[in-house]
């Protein structure tokens, strides 16, 4: 998987988290220099975002579910949390939130499984696995979330991945496809969360594309709850914790 290239090829070998990315030569456009350096370092890498970083002389790059910093001459790459010592805040969080918000906006409503009150005040997106314990515990609160005016948009993220090492569909992926292909997806989704395996079904479905989107957005486990502004606000949350979090990160 492409998201492993940073940790496996670079970060694991350098205690300070920096490595040479190669020199692509002079170029008039700095983002092009950065892109060329990364493509030389990891051929075929799909780069999603290249923009000036808060760190002078560097650009922040989001690619393959990772955020890194690359020098504007294309020679050096840093991987790690860039922290503003005055505010004690991670400066990468804003870039991630902006990216997540934009990417999630592209997911059609018809491809989500939505539990919402008539006039929701807030909306969260939850990458979920029908078999994970904390996902099931979270779904037990969905009526309480709705009562507080919070709509819950579920996207599929089978923790086992899409295929096994032998190339066959994983059991959880197959089960989630059956959920997304059910005539009454909400009812079958809830039944699956209660431990009742869905009736096998197949159709054109978004489960793989949603799993891939999660990887692209840095999702590494379930549940992953994302607020309207693109901030990851947690995994399992109680209704009280959820309401407090969405109020702080409302897009409005």
N, C-alpha and C positions, 0 to 999 in steps of 0.2 A: 504494500500500500504506500502511495506516495507520501503520506503524512509522516512516515517513519524516517524519511531521508535526512531530516535535520538531526534528530537524536542519534541515529545509527551512524551516519557518515561524518558528523561534525561534532556535535555537542559532547557525545560520550568520550571523545578523545582529548578534550581540552578543558582543563579545570576552570579556566576563566570564561569559557563559553564563547570564544572568538576563534575564527579561522579564516585563512585567506580564501577569497572567492574567485580569485583570478583577475587579470587585467584585460578587459576587452578592447583596450585602446581608446583613443580620444573619441568623444562624441559630443555633439552640440547639446543634445537633450539629456539631462541627467537621469530622468526615469528610464530612458532607453539604455543608459550605461548600466543601471542597476539590473534591469531585466536581462540584458546580455550576459552580465556576470553570473546571475543565478541560473540561466539556461546553460551556460558553460559548465557550471558546477553540478547541475542536476538536469541533464537533457530530458526534455519532455514535460518538465514541471509546469503545471498550470498556475499562473500567477493571477490572483484575484484583485489585489489592491497594491498600488505603489503610490505613496504620498509622503510629503515632508514629515519627518519625525520631530518630536519636541526636543530631541537631542541634536544640537547643532552639528552639521556636517553629515547627517545620516538621513536615510529614508526608511519609513516603516513599511513593511511588506507583509501581506497576508497571503499565504499559499498553503494548500494541502492541510488545512486545519491548524496552521502554526502562524504566529506573528514573530517576525525577526526584524532586525535593524541592519541595514546595509549602508556602508559609507558611500558618499556621493561620487567617489572615484571608482567604485566597484571593486575595491581591494579587500575590504573586510566585512565580516558579518558577525553580529552579536545576537545571541538568543538568551532571553531572560526577562525578568520583570523590571521595567524602567520606572523608578519611583521618584516622585517629587518629594524631596526631603522636608520641604516647608509644610506641604499639605499632608504628607505621608500617604499620598494616593498613587495608585498605579496609573501611569500615563498611557498604558496600552488599552485600558478598559474602554475609553471613549471610542477608540478606533474599532474595537471589536463590536461594541454596541451599535455603532453606525452601520457596520457591515451586516450584522445579523438582522437588523431592522429592515434593511434594503432587500436582503435575500428572502426573508420570510414573507415580505409583501408580494413576492412573485408566486407564492403557492396558492393555487385557486381554492376558494372556499369549499368547492365540491370534493376536493381531495383530502379534506380534514374531517375528523370526527369531532363534532362540536356539541358541547353541553353548555347552554347559555340561557340566562333569564330573558324575559321579553325585551327589556331595555337595558342592556348591560352598561355599567359605568366604566368597567375595565375589561381588558382581555389579556389572557396569558396564553402562550404557546408552550405545550409540553411534549417533549420527545419522550415516548413511552415504549415499554415492552410489556406485553400482556401477562408475562409470567414472573416479573420481578416483584419481590415482596413489598418494597417501598412504593412501587407504582400502584400496586393493589391497595395499599393503605391510603395513598393519596386519593385514589378514585372513590374511596368510601366517603370522602368529604365533599364530593362534587356538588351535592345538593346544597350543602352549607356554603360553598363558594358562590353558587348561583344566588342564594338568598342574600348574600352580601353585594350582589351586583357584578360578580366576576364571571365572565365567560371563559370557558376552558376549551382551547382548540388543541386537539391531540394530533400529533404526527407520529408515524411509525419509526421505531429505532430498535430492531431486534438486537439484543446485546451479543448474541452468538454470531452476528454478522449475517450475510446473505447466503454464502455458500460455505461448505465444509472444506477441509484440506483436500478432499477427493473431488471437489467441484460440484457436489450435490447440494441442493437447498437445505439450509439448516432447519431443524424442527420448528424453532420459534418463528423463523421467516415464513415457513409454510403455514403455520397457524395464523400469523398476522395477515397473510394474504387472504386466508379464508374469512377473517373478520372484515377486512376492507371490501371483500367481494360479496358479503352477505346482503340479503334484501333489506334487512333492518340492521344496519351497521351498529347503531347505538345500543340496541338491545343485545346483540351478539357480543359486542365489545364489553359491555358490563358483565355478561355471563362469563366471558373469558377471564375477566378480572376476578371473578368469584371462583375460578378454578374449573369451570366447565369448558372443555375443549369444543371449539366450534365445529360445525359440520363442514367437512372438506369442500372447498369451493375454489374456483379459479376464474379469472377475468383479467382484462387490462386493468392494472392497478398501480398505485404510486409508491408501494412499500420500498422497493429498491431505491427509487429516486429520493425518497425522504430519508432513507438511511444514509445515502451519499451526501445529501444536504447536511445532515447532522455532522458527519465527518468534516465537511467543508467549514462548518461553523464552530468546530472545536469540541463538539459533544464527545464525551468519553464514557458516559454512564447514564443510567436511567433511574428515576425520572430527572430530566433537565428542564427546569422551568424558566422561560424567558419572558420578561415584561414587555410592555408596548414599546419602550424606548430601545429595546435590543439588549438590555442588561440581563445576565443570568442571575436570578434572584434566589436560586437554591435547588435542592432536590426535593425531599419530602418536607412539606410545610403544613402546619395546622391552619384552620381557617383564620385564626387571629393573626398568625404570622404572615399568611398570604395577603390579607387585607392591608396590613402595615406595609408590606413590601410593594404592592402595586400602587399604593398611594404615593410612595416615594418615587416611583418610576413610571408614572402615568405619562403617556405621550402628550396629553393635554397640558 
